[in-house]
Amino acid sequence: MINKDNSEIIFFSDPAENRTHPFYNKQIVFTGALSTMTRSEAAKQVKAYGGYLQGAVTQQTDFVVLGDKRRGISAKQYKAEQLINQGQDIQILIEDDFLWLISIPKEMDK
């Protein structure tokens, strides 16, 4: 699927998704290289919790994950901050917070 701004959105679905996890049915954007895993591995983690991966920040974005290897403020982070200032509900997470959220055991999250 392609957004109006020509960015690709990849949708994942799995009937065994954990519906109470903060990423469930949420749209997540990564910016900057992650220090602990590849973007593909991170996408698999998002999918495992029922989330969707976006290539760009939009008004539909729920979370922006800032990789530890980023240099300064990226265009994605800047766009997210602009949308937050306009009243959008977007959460900006550092990589450590993302790792903590994906470490929540699924049985504890039910």
C-alpha positions as CSV (number, residue, x, y, z in Angstrom):
1,M,0.0,0.0,0.0
2,I,1.3,3.5,-0.8
3,N,0.5,6.7,1.1
4,K,-0.4,10.0,-0.5
5,D,3.2,11.1,0.1
6,N,4.5,8.0,-1.9
7,S,5.8,6.3,1.2
8,E,5.1,2.6,1.5
9,I,3.1,1.1,4.4
10,I,3.7,-2.6,5.2
11,F,0.7,-4.2,7.0
12,F,1.2,-7.4,9.0
13,S,-1.6,-9.5,10.5
14,D,-1.7,-12.6,12.7
15,P,-4.7,-14.1,14.3
16,A,-2.7,-14.9,17.4
17,E,-1.8,-11.2,18.0
18,N,-1.7,-10.0,21.6
19,R,-4.5,-7.4,21.6
20,T,-3.5,-5.6,24.8
21,H,0.1,-4.7,23.9
22,P,0.8,-1.0,23.3
23,F,1.8,-1.8,19.7
24,Y,-1.4,-3.7,18.8
25,N,-3.1,-2.1,15.8
26,K,-0.7,0.9,16.0
27,Q,1.4,2.4,13.3
28,I,5.1,2.6,14.0
29,V,8.0,4.5,12.3
30,F,11.7,3.9,12.8
31,T,14.2,6.6,12.3
32,G,18.0,6.2,12.7
33,A,19.8,2.9,12.7
34,L,19.0,0.6,15.7
35,S,22.1,-0.5,17.7
36,T,20.6,-3.8,18.8
37,M,18.9,-5.2,15.7
38,T,18.2,-4.6,12.1
39,R,15.2,-2.8,10.9
40,S,13.9,-6.1,9.5
41,E,14.2,-7.7,12.9
42,A,12.5,-4.8,14.5
43,A,9.6,-5.0,12.0
44,K,9.2,-8.7,12.9
45,Q,8.9,-7.7,16.6
46,V,6.3,-5.0,15.7
47,K,4.3,-7.6,13.7
48,A,4.5,-10.1,16.6
49,Y,2.6,-7.6,18.7
50,G,0.1,-6.7,16.0
51,G,1.6,-3.4,14.9
52,Y,2.1,-1.9,11.4
53,L,5.3,-0.5,10.1
54,Q,5.2,2.8,8.2
55,G,8.0,4.3,6.1
56,A,7.2,7.9,6.9
57,V,5.5,9.9,9.7
58,T,1.9,10.8,8.9
59,Q,-1.1,11.9,10.9
60,Q,-1.9,8.2,11.4
61,T,1.4,7.5,13.1
62,D,1.2,6.3,16.7
63,F,4.9,5.7,17.6
64,V,8.2,7.0,16.3
65,V,11.2,4.9,17.5
66,L,14.5,6.8,17.6
67,G,17.4,4.4,16.9
68,D,20.5,4.9,19.0
69,K,22.7,5.4,16.0
70,R,20.9,8.5,14.7
71,R,22.8,11.7,14.1
72,G,20.9,14.7,15.3
73,I,17.2,15.2,14.6
74,S,16.0,13.3,11.6
75,A,13.3,14.6,9.2
76,K,11.0,11.9,10.6
77,Q,11.5,13.1,14.2
78,Y,11.0,16.7,13.1
79,K,7.8,15.8,11.3
80,A,6.5,13.9,14.4
81,E,7.3,16.8,16.7
82,Q,5.5,19.2,14.3
83,L,2.4,16.9,14.3
84,I,2.5,16.6,18.1
85,N,2.6,20.4,18.4
86,Q,-0.5,20.5,16.1
87,G,-2.3,18.1,18.6
88,Q,-1.6,14.7,17.1
89,D,-1.2,11.9,19.6
90,I,2.2,10.5,18.6
91,Q,4.6,8.9,21.1
92,I,8.4,9.3,20.5
93,L,10.3,6.4,22.0
94,I,14.1,6.0,22.3
95,E,15.5,2.6,21.3
96,D,15.7,1.4,25.0
97,D,12.0,2.1,25.5
98,F,11.2,0.1,22.3
99,L,13.3,-2.8,23.6
100,W,11.6,-2.7,26.9
101,L,8.1,-2.8,25.2
102,I,9.0,-5.8,23.0
103,S,10.5,-7.6,26.0
104,I,7.1,-7.8,27.7
105,P,6.2,-11.5,27.8
106,K,3.0,-12.1,25.9
107,E,1.4,-14.2,28.7
108,M,1.8,-11.3,31.2
109,D,0.3,-8.9,28.7
110,K,-3.0,-10.8,28.4
